[in-house]
Structures are given as structure tokens and as C-alpha cells.
Amino acid sequence: MELDQAMVTVAGIGCRRGTGPAAVIAAVRAAERAFDVTAECLATAPLKAGEAGLLEAAKSLSLSLEIVSQERLEAVASKTMTFSQASLDHAGSPSVSEAAALAAAGENARLVAPRLVVDDVTVAIATTDDAPQKSSSAIEHGEQ
């Protein structure tokens, strides 16, 4: 497979309510090291849209934060590698981080590995060589 400039790498994030930005940043960096990738944007589920720690982390990392619609999370649920009953009960997805990464990365996205858990944060990395430009169903946060 030949890599081209259309490839995108998305870090999907799940976290406990009230998680601070330092914890989110540490988890993203740990996932980048573990999977030997660099995240180009962050993504999460609608119920995490108001998490100050996530928003601050995205800003500190100079990355956009895409809030993936519930419909898009559900559409990729079968492609997640991890099943968490707690995640399914709270967010309607078997893995918020994995589904968010997959949905934000685009139609041909694949996870590089199962999610990484660092304290109260889960990070999953999805990549694709068919990256969408700005998605009309996304809300962008972070560097404006």
C-alpha cells in the first residue's frame, strides 16, 4: 500500500466526566508512542462535547476536536475492536474512543490497534488513506 497525502490519523478519545486536560494530553502522547503515529485531530462522542478537559487538551495540542454524531458512532460500532458494556450503556457505543476515531477518519478507516487505557482516558487511533475534507456533520473545536 502506498501512502499518500490524503491519509489522516485520528485519535478517538473517551474519558470520565471531569477529566483534566493534562490527563487527556498524556493519554494521546502515550497512544502516539505506543502505535508510532502522530494524531492529526481528536474525535469524541456527543456526550463528551462539553468536557472542558477535552476542549483544553485539543487547544493545547493545536488539534481540532470533532464531535462525531451518534448516528455515525452507531454506523461504525461493528468495526470496533473493544466491547465495553459501560460504554454501550452510557454512550450507545461499544467503545467511544474506537468508534469516534473510525467515524472521524472516514469511510475506509481502520484502527491501528485496540484502544489504549491511560488512567481515566481511553485513546484509539484510526487511520485511512481516503481522508474526508471538513465533514458537514462535525463540530470543530480547538485551534480556530
C-alpha positions as CSV (number, residue, x, y, z in Angstrom):
1,M,0.0,0.0,0.0
2,E,1.4,3.4,-1.0
3,L,0.9,6.2,1.5
4,D,-0.3,9.5,0.0
5,Q,-1.2,12.9,1.3
6,A,-4.9,12.0,1.7
7,M,-4.1,9.8,4.7
8,V,-5.4,11.0,8.0
9,T,-4.7,9.9,11.6
10,V,-7.4,10.5,14.2
11,A,-7.2,9.9,17.9
12,G,-10.6,9.0,19.3
13,I,-11.0,9.9,23.0
14,G,-13.2,8.7,25.7
15,C,-12.8,9.9,29.3
16,R,-14.5,10.1,32.7
17,R,-16.5,13.2,33.3
18,G,-14.3,16.0,34.7
19,T,-11.0,14.6,33.4
20,G,-8.4,17.3,33.1
21,P,-6.5,18.4,30.0
22,A,-3.2,17.1,31.3
23,A,-4.6,13.6,31.6
24,V,-6.0,13.7,28.0
25,I,-2.7,15.1,26.6
26,A,-0.7,12.4,28.4
27,A,-3.0,9.6,27.1
28,V,-2.8,11.0,23.5
29,R,1.0,11.1,23.7
30,A,1.1,7.6,25.2
31,A,-1.0,6.3,22.3
32,E,1.1,8.1,19.7
33,R,4.3,6.5,21.2
34,A,2.7,3.0,21.6
35,F,1.3,2.9,18.0
36,D,4.1,5.0,16.4
37,V,1.7,7.6,14.9
38,T,1.0,11.3,15.2
39,A,-2.6,12.3,15.7
40,E,-3.8,15.0,13.2
41,C,-7.1,15.6,15.0
42,L,-9.1,14.4,18.0
43,A,-12.6,13.0,18.0
44,T,-15.2,12.0,20.6
45,A,-18.9,11.3,21.2
46,P,-21.7,13.9,21.6
47,L,-21.9,13.3,25.3
48,K,-18.3,14.4,25.7
49,A,-18.8,17.6,23.7
50,G,-18.9,19.8,26.8
51,E,-15.9,18.3,28.5
52,A,-13.6,21.2,29.4
53,G,-10.6,18.9,29.7
54,L,-11.0,17.6,26.2
55,L,-11.5,21.0,24.7
56,E,-8.5,22.4,26.6
57,A,-6.3,19.4,25.6
58,A,-7.3,19.9,21.9
59,K,-6.4,23.6,22.1
60,S,-3.0,22.8,23.9
61,L,-2.2,20.2,21.2
62,S,-3.3,22.6,18.4
63,L,-5.6,19.9,17.1
64,S,-9.3,20.2,16.1
65,L,-11.8,18.2,18.2
66,E,-14.5,16.6,16.1
67,I,-17.8,15.7,17.9
68,V,-19.0,12.7,15.9
69,S,-22.8,12.3,15.7
70,Q,-24.4,9.4,17.5
71,E,-25.6,8.1,14.1
72,R,-22.0,8.0,12.8
73,L,-20.8,6.3,16.0
74,E,-23.5,3.6,15.7
75,A,-22.7,3.1,12.0
76,V,-19.1,2.1,12.8
77,A,-19.8,0.2,16.0
78,S,-19.3,-3.2,14.3
79,K,-15.8,-2.2,13.3
80,T,-14.6,-1.5,16.9
81,M,-12.1,-4.0,18.5
82,T,-13.2,-3.5,22.1
83,F,-16.6,-4.1,23.7
84,S,-17.3,-2.2,26.9
85,Q,-20.8,-2.7,28.4
86,A,-20.3,0.5,30.4
87,S,-19.5,2.4,27.2
88,L,-22.6,0.9,25.5
89,D,-24.8,1.8,28.4
90,H,-23.5,5.4,28.8
91,A,-22.7,6.4,25.2
92,G,-24.6,3.9,23.0
93,S,-21.3,2.6,21.5
94,P,-19.2,-0.4,22.5
95,S,-16.1,1.8,22.5
96,V,-16.4,5.6,22.3
97,S,-12.8,6.1,21.5
98,E,-12.6,3.5,18.8
99,A,-15.9,4.4,17.2
100,A,-15.1,8.2,17.3
101,A,-11.7,7.6,15.7
102,L,-13.2,5.4,13.0
103,A,-16.1,7.7,12.2
104,A,-14.0,10.8,12.1
105,A,-11.3,9.3,10.0
106,G,-13.7,8.4,7.2
107,E,-15.3,5.5,5.3
108,N,-12.2,3.4,4.7
109,A,-10.7,3.9,8.2
110,R,-9.2,1.1,10.2
111,L,-8.0,1.0,13.8
112,V,-4.2,0.6,14.2
113,A,-4.8,-1.3,17.5
114,P,-7.4,-1.8,20.2
115,R,-7.9,1.3,22.4
116,L,-5.2,2.2,24.9
117,V,-6.4,3.0,28.5
118,V,-4.4,5.5,30.5
119,D,-6.0,6.2,33.9
120,D,-9.4,7.8,33.2
121,V,-8.8,8.3,29.4
122,T,-9.2,5.8,26.5
123,V,-7.5,6.6,23.2
124,A,-7.9,4.8,19.9
125,I,-6.1,5.6,16.7
126,A,-7.7,5.2,13.3
127,T,-6.1,5.9,10.0
128,T,-7.2,6.0,6.4
129,D,-5.8,6.8,3.0
130,D,-9.2,8.3,2.0
131,A,-9.4,11.3,4.3
132,P,-12.5,13.4,4.1
133,Q,-12.1,17.2,4.0
134,K,-14.2,19.0,6.6
135,S,-17.3,17.0,7.4
136,S,-20.5,18.9,7.5
137,S,-21.8,16.9,10.4
138,A,-18.8,17.7,12.7
139,I,-18.4,20.5,15.2
140,E,-14.8,21.7,15.2
141,H,-13.1,22.9,18.4
142,G,-9.5,23.7,19.2
143,E,-7.4,25.9,17.0
144,Q,-9.7,28.4,15.2
